[in-house]
Amino acid sequence: MIFDFEPGDKVYNPNNKEWGIGQVQSIIKQKVTVNFENVGKKVINAENIELKRINDQN
């Protein structure tokens, strides 16, 4: 599976919106490390947990 994320991307977890906005720190295989504003750093298995990218386009 190919993930459409890069380090620096802003994301959120639609099933845990209380985590707030996160920034992708690293991606190793299907493990995505994200630093969320409300819960800190999480290592997410992207095969099991959905992340949505936030578009920063003006």
PDB file of N, CA, C, O and CB in Angstrom:
ATOM      1  N   MET A   1       0.842  -1.185   0.000  1.00  0.00           N
ATOM      2  CA  MET A   1       0.000   0.000   0.000  1.00  0.00           C
ATOM      3  C   MET A   1       0.883   1.241   0.000  1.00  0.00           C
ATOM      4  O   MET A   1       1.867   1.309   0.736  1.00  0.00           O
ATOM      5  CB  MET A   1      -0.956   0.002   1.219  1.00  0.00           C
ATOM      6  N   ILE A   2       0.534   2.212  -0.817  1.00  0.00           N
ATOM      7  CA  ILE A   2       1.295   3.456  -0.906  1.00  0.00           C
ATOM      8  C   ILE A   2       0.535   4.549  -0.176  1.00  0.00           C
ATOM      9  O   ILE A   2      -0.665   4.722  -0.387  1.00  0.00           O
ATOM     10  CB  ILE A   2       1.553   3.857  -2.386  1.00  0.00           C
ATOM     11  N   PHE A   3       1.225   5.283   0.678  1.00  0.00           N
ATOM     12  CA  PHE A   3       0.590   6.352   1.443  1.00  0.00           C
ATOM     13  C   PHE A   3       0.952   7.682   0.832  1.00  0.00           C
ATOM     14  O   PHE A   3       2.087   7.902   0.410  1.00  0.00           O
ATOM     15  CB  PHE A   3       1.007   6.305   2.926  1.00  0.00           C
ATOM     16  N   ASP A   4      -0.013   8.558   0.790  1.00  0.00           N
ATOM     17  CA  ASP A   4       0.162   9.844   0.136  1.00  0.00           C
ATOM     18  C   ASP A   4       0.518  10.926   1.162  1.00  0.00           C
ATOM     19  O   ASP A   4      -0.057  12.014   1.154  1.00  0.00           O
ATOM     20  CB  ASP A   4      -1.111  10.230  -0.634  1.00  0.00           C
ATOM     21  N   PHE A   5       1.470  10.613   2.041  1.00  0.00           N
ATOM     22  CA  PHE A   5       1.908  11.567   3.054  1.00  0.00           C
ATOM     23  C   PHE A   5       3.401  11.783   2.933  1.00  0.00           C
ATOM     24  O   PHE A   5       4.142  10.904   2.494  1.00  0.00           O
ATOM     25  CB  PHE A   5       1.545  11.079   4.469  1.00  0.00           C
ATOM     26  N   GLU A   6       3.831  12.979   3.334  1.00  0.00           N
ATOM     27  CA  GLU A   6       5.247  13.298   3.403  1.00  0.00           C
ATOM     28  C   GLU A   6       5.505  13.984   4.736  1.00  0.00           C
ATOM     29  O   GLU A   6       4.594  14.598   5.291  1.00  0.00           O
ATOM     30  CB  GLU A   6       5.692  14.197   2.204  1.00  0.00           C
ATOM     31  N   PRO A   7       6.730  13.896   5.268  1.00  0.00           N
ATOM     32  CA  PRO A   7       7.036  14.637   6.486  1.00  0.00           C
ATOM     33  C   PRO A   7       6.701  16.116   6.311  1.00  0.00           C
ATOM     34  O   PRO A   7       7.019  16.726   5.290  1.00  0.00           O
ATOM     35  CB  PRO A   7       8.516  14.464   6.864  1.00  0.00           C
ATOM     36  N   GLY A   8       6.059  16.671   7.321  1.00  0.00           N
ATOM     37  CA  GLY A   8       5.649  18.072   7.276  1.00  0.00           C
ATOM     38  C   GLY A   8       4.176  18.250   6.953  1.00  0.00           C
ATOM     39  O   GLY A   8       3.608  19.307   7.225  1.00  0.00           O
ATOM     40  N   ASP A   9       3.543  17.225   6.372  1.00  0.00           N
ATOM     41  CA  ASP A   9       2.118  17.327   6.063  1.00  0.00           C
ATOM     42  C   ASP A   9       1.305  17.471   7.339  1.00  0.00           C
ATOM     43  O   ASP A   9       1.634  16.876   8.365  1.00  0.00           O
ATOM     44  CB  ASP A   9       1.646  16.102   5.269  1.00  0.00           C
ATOM     45  N   LYS A  10       0.248  18.258   7.270  1.00  0.00           N
ATOM     46  CA  LYS A  10      -0.693  18.412   8.384  1.00  0.00           C
ATOM     47  C   LYS A  10      -1.834  17.417   8.158  1.00  0.00           C
ATOM     48  O   LYS A  10      -2.398  17.331   7.067  1.00  0.00           O
ATOM     49  CB  LYS A  10      -1.235  19.902   8.493  1.00  0.00           C
ATOM     50  N   VAL A  11      -2.157  16.675   9.209  1.00  0.00           N
ATOM     51  CA  VAL A  11      -3.171  15.625   9.114  1.00  0.00           C
ATOM     52  C   VAL A  11      -4.066  15.645  10.354  1.00  0.00           C
ATOM     53  O   VAL A  11      -3.769  16.300  11.354  1.00  0.00           O
ATOM     54  CB  VAL A  11      -2.505  14.236   8.950  1.00  0.00           C
ATOM     55  N   TYR A  12      -5.175  14.902  10.251  1.00  0.00           N
ATOM     56  CA  TYR A  12      -6.005  14.650  11.421  1.00  0.00           C
ATOM     57  C   TYR A  12      -6.553  13.238  11.317  1.00  0.00           C
ATOM     58  O   TYR A  12      -6.572  12.644  10.238  1.00  0.00           O
ATOM     59  CB  TYR A  12      -7.158  15.695  11.538  1.00  0.00           C
ATOM     60  N   ASN A  13      -6.994  12.711  12.439  1.00  0.00           N
ATOM     61  CA  ASN A  13      -7.594  11.386  12.485  1.00  0.00           C
ATOM     62  C   ASN A  13      -9.101  11.580  12.633  1.00  0.00           C
ATOM     63  O   ASN A  13      -9.554  12.025  13.688  1.00  0.00           O
ATOM     64  CB  ASN A  13      -7.001  10.518  13.663  1.00  0.00           C
ATOM     65  N   PRO A  14      -9.891  11.259  11.605  1.00  0.00           N
ATOM     66  CA  PRO A  14     -11.329  11.510  11.672  1.00  0.00           C
ATOM     67  C   PRO A  14     -12.042  10.729  12.775  1.00  0.00           C
ATOM     68  O   PRO A  14     -13.134  11.114  13.193  1.00  0.00           O
ATOM     69  CB  PRO A  14     -11.953  11.177  10.354  1.00  0.00           C
ATOM     70  N   ASN A  15     -11.444   9.644  13.249  1.00  0.00           N
ATOM     71  CA  ASN A  15     -12.049   8.868  14.337  1.00  0.00           C
ATOM     72  C   ASN A  15     -11.641   9.373  15.715  1.00  0.00           C
ATOM     73  O   ASN A  15     -12.221   8.959  16.719  1.00  0.00           O
ATOM     74  CB  ASN A  15     -11.670   7.410  14.204  1.00  0.00           C
ATOM     75  N   ASN A  16     -10.651  10.262  15.777  1.00  0.00           N
ATOM     76  CA  ASN A  16     -10.173  10.828  17.045  1.00  0.00           C
ATOM     77  C   ASN A  16      -9.904  12.320  16.854  1.00  0.00           C
ATOM     78  O   ASN A  16      -8.774  12.775  17.032  1.00  0.00           O
ATOM     79  CB  ASN A  16      -8.880  10.090  17.541  1.00  0.00           C
ATOM     80  N   LYS A  17     -10.930  13.078  16.494  1.00  0.00           N
ATOM     81  CA  LYS A  17     -10.749  14.496  16.199  1.00  0.00           C
ATOM     82  C   LYS A  17     -10.249  15.277  17.407  1.00  0.00           C
ATOM     83  O   LYS A  17      -9.667  16.351  17.257  1.00  0.00           O
ATOM     84  CB  LYS A  17     -12.049  15.094  15.708  1.00  0.00           C
ATOM     85  N   GLU A  18     -10.473  14.740  18.606  1.00  0.00           N
ATOM     86  CA  GLU A  18     -10.001  15.410  19.821  1.00  0.00           C
ATOM     87  C   GLU A  18      -8.476  15.440  19.904  1.00  0.00           C
ATOM     88  O   GLU A  18      -7.922  16.210  20.688  1.00  0.00           O
ATOM     89  CB  GLU A  18     -10.569  14.718  21.055  1.00  0.00           C
ATOM     90  N   TRP A  19      -7.789  14.620  19.114  1.00  0.00           N
ATOM     91  CA  TRP A  19      -6.329  14.669  19.063  1.00  0.00           C
ATOM     92  C   TRP A  19      -5.846  15.982  18.481  1.00  0.00           C
ATOM     93  O   TRP A  19      -4.724  16.405  18.757  1.00  0.00           O
ATOM     94  CB  TRP A  19      -5.783  13.506  18.247  1.00  0.00           C
ATOM     95  N   GLY A  20      -6.681  16.635  17.674  1.00  0.00           N
ATOM     96  CA  GLY A  20      -6.306  17.891  17.038  1.00  0.00           C
ATOM     97  C   GLY A  20      -5.527  17.653  15.759  1.00  0.00           C
ATOM     98  O   GLY A  20      -5.459  16.539  15.240  1.00  0.00           O
ATOM     99  N   ILE A  21      -4.952  18.715  15.276  1.00  0.00           N
ATOM    100  CA  ILE A  21      -4.169  18.657  14.043  1.00  0.00           C
ATOM    101  C   ILE A  21      -2.787  18.112  14.361  1.00  0.00           C
ATOM    102  O   ILE A  21      -2.180  18.473  15.369  1.00  0.00           O
ATOM    103  CB  ILE A  21      -4.069  20.056  13.374  1.00  0.00           C
ATOM    104  N   GLY A  22      -2.298  17.244  13.495  1.00  0.00           N
ATOM    105  CA  GLY A  22      -0.974  16.674  13.674  1.00  0.00           C
ATOM    106  C   GLY A  22      -0.086  16.981  12.493  1.00  0.00           C
ATOM    107  O   GLY A  22      -0.560  17.290  11.399  1.00  0.00           O
ATOM    108  N   GLN A  23       1.219  16.893  12.729  1.00  0.00           N
ATOM    109  CA  GLN A  23       2.192  17.070  11.655  1.00  0.00           C
ATOM    110  C   GLN A  23       2.982  15.781  11.517  1.00  0.00           C
ATOM    111  O   GLN A  23       3.534  15.266  12.489  1.00  0.00           O
ATOM    112  CB  GLN A  23       3.138  18.283  11.932  1.00  0.00           C
ATOM    113  N   VAL A  24       3.028  15.264  10.283  1.00  0.00           N
ATOM    114  CA  VAL A  24       3.763  14.027  10.012  1.00  0.00           C
ATOM    115  C   VAL A  24       5.247  14.282  10.260  1.00  0.00           C
ATOM    116  O   VAL A  24       5.823  15.237   9.737  1.00  0.00           O
ATOM    117  CB  VAL A  24       3.515  13.526   8.545  1.00  0.00           C
ATOM    118  N   GLN A  25       5.854  13.413  11.066  1.00  0.00           N
ATOM    119  CA  GLN A  25       7.276  13.518  11.387  1.00  0.00           C
ATOM    120  C   GLN A  25       8.106  12.567  10.527  1.00  0.00           C
ATOM    121  O   GLN A  25       9.155  12.944  10.002  1.00  0.00           O
ATOM    122  CB  GLN A  25       7.508  13.224  12.873  1.00  0.00           C
ATOM    123  N   SER A  26       7.624  11.330  10.390  1.00  0.00           N
ATOM    124  CA  SER A  26       8.363  10.344   9.598  1.00  0.00           C
ATOM    125  C   SER A  26       7.411   9.257   9.131  1.00  0.00           C
ATOM    126  O   SER A  26       6.328   9.070   9.684  1.00  0.00           O
ATOM    127  CB  SER A  26       9.531   9.732  10.414  1.00  0.00           C
ATOM    128  N   ILE A  27       7.849   8.538   8.088  1.00  0.00           N
ATOM    129  CA  ILE A  27       7.089   7.426   7.543  1.00  0.00           C
ATOM    130  C   ILE A  27       8.078   6.299   7.272  1.00  0.00           C
ATOM    131  O   ILE A  27       9.014   6.450   6.487  1.00  0.00           O
ATOM    132  CB  ILE A  27       6.304   7.837   6.240  1.00  0.00           C
ATOM    133  N   ILE A  28       7.856   5.171   7.931  1.00  0.00           N
ATOM    134  CA  ILE A  28       8.695   3.990   7.722  1.00  0.00           C
ATOM    135  C   ILE A  28       7.752   2.823   7.474  1.00  0.00           C
ATOM    136  O   ILE A  28       7.064   2.354   8.380  1.00  0.00           O
ATOM    137  CB  ILE A  28       9.653   3.714   8.958  1.00  0.00           C
ATOM    138  N   LYS A  29       7.734   2.364   6.224  1.00  0.00           N
ATOM    139  CA  LYS A  29       6.783   1.337   5.771  1.00  0.00           C
ATOM    140  C   LYS A  29       5.381   1.845   6.066  1.00  0.00           C
ATOM    141  O   LYS A  29       5.027   2.925   5.592  1.00  0.00           O
ATOM    142  CB  LYS A  29       7.042  -0.054   6.475  1.00  0.00           C
ATOM    143  N   GLN A  30       4.557   1.112   6.834  1.00  0.00           N
ATOM    144  CA  GLN A  30       3.206   1.599   7.103  1.00  0.00           C
ATOM    145  C   GLN A  30       3.081   2.324   8.434  1.00  0.00           C
ATOM    146  O   GLN A  30       1.972   2.650   8.859  1.00  0.00           O
ATOM    147  CB  GLN A  30       2.242   0.456   7.070  1.00  0.00           C
ATOM    148  N   LYS A  31       4.198   2.579   9.094  1.00  0.00           N
ATOM    149  CA  LYS A  31       4.189   3.298  10.373  1.00  0.00           C
ATOM    150  C   LYS A  31       4.423   4.790  10.133  1.00  0.00           C
ATOM    151  O   LYS A  31       5.458   5.192   9.600  1.00  0.00           O
ATOM    152  CB  LYS A  31       5.270   2.726  11.335  1.00  0.00           C
ATOM    153  N   VAL A  32       3.458   5.589  10.531  1.00  0.00           N
ATOM    154  CA  VAL A  32       3.531   7.039  10.354  1.00  0.00           C
ATOM    155  C   VAL A  32       3.619   7.668  11.741  1.00  0.00           C
ATOM    156  O   VAL A  32       2.726   7.475  12.565  1.00  0.00           O
ATOM    157  CB  VAL A  32       2.289   7.590   9.551  1.00  0.00           C
ATOM    158  N   THR A  33       4.683   8.415  12.004  1.00  0.00           N
ATOM    159  CA  THR A  33       4.831   9.126  13.276  1.00  0.00           C
ATOM    160  C   THR A  33       4.281  10.528  13.090  1.00  0.00           C
ATOM    161  O   THR A  33       4.714  11.276  12.213  1.00  0.00           O
ATOM    162  CB  THR A  33       6.329   9.163  13.750  1.00  0.00           C
ATOM    163  N   VAL A  34       3.304  10.872  13.947  1.00  0.00           N
ATOM    164  CA  VAL A  34       2.624  12.156  13.851  1.00  0.00           C
ATOM    165  C   VAL A  34       2.669  12.835  15.212  1.00  0.00           C
ATOM    166  O   VAL A  34       2.415  12.204  16.238  1.00  0.00           O
ATOM    167  CB  VAL A  34       1.157  11.982  13.362  1.00  0.00           C
ATOM    168  N   ASN A  35       2.993  14.125  15.215  1.00  0.00           N
ATOM    169  CA  ASN A  35       2.969  14.915  16.442  1.00  0.00           C
ATOM    170  C   ASN A  35       1.661  15.707  16.457  1.00  0.00           C
ATOM    171  O   ASN A  35       1.510  16.681  15.720  1.00  0.00           O
ATOM    172  CB  ASN A  35       4.222  15.871  16.539  1.00  0.00           C
ATOM    173  N   PHE A  36       0.710  15.278  17.309  1.00  0.00           N
ATOM    174  CA  PHE A  36      -0.599  15.915  17.402  1.00  0.00           C
ATOM    175  C   PHE A  36      -0.588  17.010  18.455  1.00  0.00           C
ATOM    176  O   PHE A  36       0.101  16.900  19.469  1.00  0.00           O
ATOM    177  CB  PHE A  36      -1.680  14.881  17.725  1.00  0.00           C
ATOM    178  N   GLU A  37      -1.359  18.077  18.209  1.00  0.00           N
ATOM    179  CA  GLU A  37      -1.364  19.228  19.108  1.00  0.00           C
ATOM    180  C   GLU A  37      -1.921  18.916  20.489  1.00  0.00           C
ATOM    181  O   GLU A  37      -1.496  19.539  21.462  1.00  0.00           O
ATOM    182  CB  GLU A  37      -2.155  20.340  18.496  1.00  0.00           C
ATOM    183  N   ASN A  38      -2.865  17.969  20.617  1.00  0.00           N
ATOM    184  CA  ASN A  38      -3.498  17.720  21.911  1.00  0.00           C
ATOM    185  C   ASN A  38      -3.005  16.470  22.633  1.00  0.00           C
ATOM    186  O   ASN A  38      -3.193  16.349  23.843  1.00  0.00           O
ATOM    187  CB  ASN A  38      -4.962  17.615  21.723  1.00  0.00           C
ATOM    188  N   VAL A  39      -2.379  15.539  21.919  1.00  0.00           N
ATOM    189  CA  VAL A  39      -1.965  14.284  22.559  1.00  0.00           C
ATOM    190  C   VAL A  39      -0.499  13.948  22.336  1.00  0.00           C
ATOM    191  O   VAL A  39      -0.028  12.904  22.785  1.00  0.00           O
ATOM    192  CB  VAL A  39      -2.810  13.153  22.053  1.00  0.00           C
ATOM    193  N   GLY A  40       0.223  14.820  21.650  1.00  0.00           N
ATOM    194  CA  GLY A  40       1.646  14.592  21.444  1.00  0.00           C
ATOM    195  C   GLY A  40       1.919  13.598  20.325  1.00  0.00           C
ATOM    196  O   GLY A  40       1.120  13.446  19.402  1.00  0.00           O
ATOM    197  N   LYS A  41       3.047  12.934  20.421  1.00  0.00           N
ATOM    198  CA  LYS A  41       3.531  12.068  19.345  1.00  0.00           C
ATOM    199  C   LYS A  41       2.846  10.708  19.398  1.00  0.00           C
ATOM    200  O   LYS A  41       2.756  10.077  20.451  1.00  0.00           O
ATOM    201  CB  LYS A  41       5.057  11.895  19.434  1.00  0.00           C
ATOM    202  N   LYS A  42       2.365  10.274  18.234  1.00  0.00           N
ATOM    203  CA  LYS A  42       1.753   8.954  18.088  1.00  0.00           C
ATOM    204  C   LYS A  42       2.397   8.256  16.902  1.00  0.00           C
ATOM    205  O   LYS A  42       2.652   8.874  15.868  1.00  0.00           O
ATOM    206  CB  LYS A  42       0.203   9.059  17.901  1.00  0.00           C
ATOM    207  N   VAL A  43       2.659   6.967  17.059  1.00  0.00           N
ATOM    208  CA  VAL A  43       3.103   6.139  15.938  1.00  0.00           C
ATOM    209  C   VAL A  43       1.882   5.364  15.481  1.00  0.00           C
ATOM    210  O   VAL A  43       1.316   4.569  16.231  1.00  0.00           O
ATOM    211  CB  VAL A  43       4.301   5.171  16.338  1.00  0.00           C
ATOM    212  N   ILE A  44       1.483   5.606  14.241  1.00  0.00           N
ATOM    213  CA  ILE A  44       0.226   5.087  13.723  1.00  0.00           C
ATOM    214  C   ILE A  44       0.502   4.063  12.642  1.00  0.00           C
ATOM    215  O   ILE A  44       1.297   4.302  11.732  1.00  0.00           O
ATOM    216  CB  ILE A  44      -0.656   6.222  13.179  1.00  0.00           C
ATOM    217  N   ASN A  45      -0.163   2.914  12.747  1.00  0.00           N
ATOM    218  CA  ASN A  45      -0.122   1.932  11.674  1.00  0.00           C
ATOM    219  C   ASN A  45      -1.179   2.357  10.662  1.00  0.00           C
ATOM    220  O   ASN A  45      -2.375   2.208  10.912  1.00  0.00           O
ATOM    221  CB  ASN A  45      -0.372   0.458  12.206  1.00  0.00           C
ATOM    222  N   ALA A  46      -0.747   2.881   9.535  1.00  0.00           N
ATOM    223  CA  ALA A  46      -1.658   3.456   8.551  1.00  0.00           C
ATOM    224  C   ALA A  46      -2.529   2.402   7.874  1.00  0.00           C
ATOM    225  O   ALA A  46      -3.467   2.754   7.157  1.00  0.00           O
ATOM    226  CB  ALA A  46      -0.873   4.212   7.506  1.00  0.00           C
ATOM    227  N   GLU A  47      -2.244   1.133   8.082  1.00  0.00           N
ATOM    228  CA  GLU A  47      -3.127   0.092   7.560  1.00  0.00           C
ATOM    229  C   GLU A  47      -4.367  -0.051   8.433  1.00  0.00           C
ATOM    230  O   GLU A  47      -5.398  -0.535   7.965  1.00  0.00           O
ATOM    231  CB  GLU A  47      -2.384  -1.248   7.470  1.00  0.00           C
ATOM    232  N   ASN A  48      -4.279   0.368   9.706  1.00  0.00           N
ATOM    233  CA  ASN A  48      -5.374   0.186  10.659  1.00  0.00           C
ATOM    234  C   ASN A  48      -6.064   1.479  11.056  1.00  0.00           C
ATOM    235  O   ASN A  48      -7.232   1.459  11.443  1.00  0.00           O
ATOM    236  CB  ASN A  48      -4.863  -0.486  11.883  1.00  0.00           C
ATOM    237  N   ILE A  49      -5.363   2.605  10.967  1.00  0.00           N
ATOM    238  CA  ILE A  49      -5.907   3.890  11.411  1.00  0.00           C
ATOM    239  C   ILE A  49      -5.867   4.861  10.248  1.00  0.00           C
ATOM    240  O   ILE A  49      -4.834   5.042   9.603  1.00  0.00           O
ATOM    241  CB  ILE A  49      -5.115   4.453  12.629  1.00  0.00           C
ATOM    242  N   GLU A  50      -7.003   5.482   9.991  1.00  0.00           N
ATOM    243  CA  GLU A  50      -7.119   6.405   8.868  1.00  0.00           C
ATOM    244  C   GLU A  50      -6.612   7.796   9.261  1.00  0.00           C
ATOM    245  O   GLU A  50      -6.929   8.309  10.335  1.00  0.00           O
ATOM    246  CB  GLU A  50      -8.581   6.483   8.383  1.00  0.00           C
ATOM    247  N   LEU A  51      -5.837   8.378   8.387  1.00  0.00           N
ATOM    248  CA  LEU A  51      -5.418   9.768   8.525  1.00  0.00           C
ATOM    249  C   LEU A  51      -5.887  10.535   7.306  1.00  0.00           C
ATOM    250  O   LEU A  51      -5.875  10.007   6.194  1.00  0.00           O
ATOM    251  CB  LEU A  51      -3.877   9.883   8.696  1.00  0.00           C
ATOM    252  N   LYS A  52      -6.295  11.760   7.502  1.00  0.00           N
ATOM    253  CA  LYS A  52      -6.696  12.638   6.405  1.00  0.00           C
ATOM    254  C   LYS A  52      -5.765  13.831   6.384  1.00  0.00           C
ATOM    255  O   LYS A  52      -5.458  14.412   7.425  1.00  0.00           O
ATOM    256  CB  LYS A  52      -8.180  13.093   6.548  1.00  0.00           C
ATOM    257  N   ARG A  53      -5.317  14.192   5.192  1.00  0.00           N
ATOM    258  CA  ARG A  53      -4.438  15.344   5.051  1.00  0.00           C
ATOM    259  C   ARG A  53      -5.287  16.622   5.049  1.00  0.00           C
ATOM    260  O   ARG A  53      -6.394  16.654   4.511  1.00  0.00           O
ATOM    261  CB  ARG A  53      -3.584  15.238   3.749  1.00  0.00           C
ATOM    262  N   ILE A  54      -4.741  17.657   5.660  1.00  0.00           N
ATOM    263  CA  ILE A  54      -5.366  18.978   5.652  1.00  0.00           C
ATOM    264  C   ILE A  54      -4.693  19.791   4.555  1.00  0.00           C
ATOM    265  O   ILE A  54      -3.471  19.940   4.548  1.00  0.00           O
ATOM    266  CB  ILE A  54      -5.245  19.692   7.054  1.00  0.00           C
ATOM    267  N   ASN A  55      -5.473  20.304   3.650  1.00  0.00           N
ATOM    268  CA  ASN A  55      -4.921  21.119   2.568  1.00  0.00           C
ATOM    269  C   ASN A  55      -4.651  22.514   3.074  1.00  0.00           C
ATOM    270  O   ASN A  55      -5.543  23.179   3.600  1.00  0.00           O
ATOM    271  CB  ASN A  55      -5.873  21.161   1.359  1.00  0.00           C
ATOM    272  N   ASP A  56      -3.412  22.958   2.914  1.00  0.00           N
ATOM    273  CA  ASP A  56      -3.005  24.306   3.353  1.00  0.00           C
ATOM    274  C   ASP A  56      -3.064  25.299   2.206  1.00  0.00           C
ATOM    275  O   ASP A  56      -2.509  26.393   2.306  1.00  0.00           O
ATOM    276  CB  ASP A  56      -1.588  24.278   3.941  1.00  0.00           C
ATOM    277  N   GLN A  57      -3.720  24.936   1.132  1.00  0.00           N
ATOM    278  CA  GLN A  57      -3.786  25.830  -0.022  1.00  0.00           C
ATOM    279  C   GLN A  57      -4.710  26.997   0.269  1.00  0.00           C
ATOM    280  O   GLN A  57      -5.773  26.826   0.866  1.00  0.00           O
ATOM    281  CB  GLN A  57      -4.260  25.074  -1.272  1.00  0.00           C
ATOM    282  N   ASN A  58      -4.301  28.187  -0.157  1.00  0.00           N
ATOM    283  CA  ASN A  58      -5.115  29.380   0.069  1.00  0.00           C
ATOM    284  C   ASN A  58      -6.060  29.587  -1.094  1.00  0.00           C
ATOM    285  O   ASN A  58      -6.835  30.543  -1.096  1.00  0.00           O
ATOM    286  CB  ASN A  58      -4.232  30.622   0.267  1.00  0.00           C
TER     287      ASN A  58
END
